[in-house]
Amino acid sequence: MEARTLELVFPEHTNPLGAAFGGFVLGLMDKVGSYAAARRAKRPVVTVAVSSVEFKVPIRTGDLLEVVAQVVRVGRTSLTVEVKVYKERFGEENGRVLATQGVLTYVAVNEKGEPVPVEAHAGAD
């Protein structure tokens, strides 16, 4: 299961040098990762871990970000999601570049916020 979104980086998302705050990027990753996990679980999910995040190249004011989240593992109540953030700057020859990637884990929950099993899925995630 996959989810994706586009986001433009504005000055309020950056430090005085014009580079995006890590927390801004992590927030986008968590949001889109949770969408992919919730779609697969068919219910609400909560974030339980950020296993790894690698900031490969700076993200700057004016960059267009594409955040792509893919469920890569489903456990009894948990879902592991790989999230990639690509940056693109209009008018530059580099095109779309992988800027950040990470692995986040979510747990499916009921209305009370208690962990619940994720249904087995016959098809590919």
Secondary structure, 3 states (H helix, E strand, C coil): CEEEEEEECCHHHECCCCEECHHHHHHHHHHHHHHHHHHHHCCCEEEEEEEEEEECCCCECCCEEEEEEEEEEECCCEEEEEEEEEEECCCCCCCCEEEEEEEEEEEEECCCCCECCCCCCCCCC
